[in-house]
Amino acid sequence: MPEVIIKYKNIKALKALQELAKTFDLVIEQPEGKKPRLDLPVRFAQKPDANALSGIWKDKPVTLEELRKKAWG
């Protein structure tokens, strides 16, 4: 069976392609080991600002040792 690779930038495009594939009786398969994330729990900012996070720990001093203890038990 002939194959085509289609690259997409957003999930809406993938969903539209899946609907179109049903109409023409085409099969859409994901490459081995790669699954699309259809519902990401996080939405990304258009213009992220990492500086907005500066100082979030200023009122709660924590050491690396404390973080390691909590993270790794």
FENNORDA-V508909 format. One record per backbone hydrogen bond with DSSP energy under -1.0 kcal/mol. NH is the residue of the N-H (numbers start at 1). CO is the residue of the C=O. Records with the same first field share a line. If there is no record, write none. Layout:
NH: CO, CO
//
This chain:
14: 10
15: 11
16: 12
17: 13
18: 14
19: 15
20: 16
21: 17
22: 18
23: 19
24: 20
26: 21
34: 31
38: 36
52: 49
53: 50
54: 51
56: 53
58: 55
60: 57
67: 63
68: 64
69: 65
70: 66
71: 67
72: 68
73: 69
//
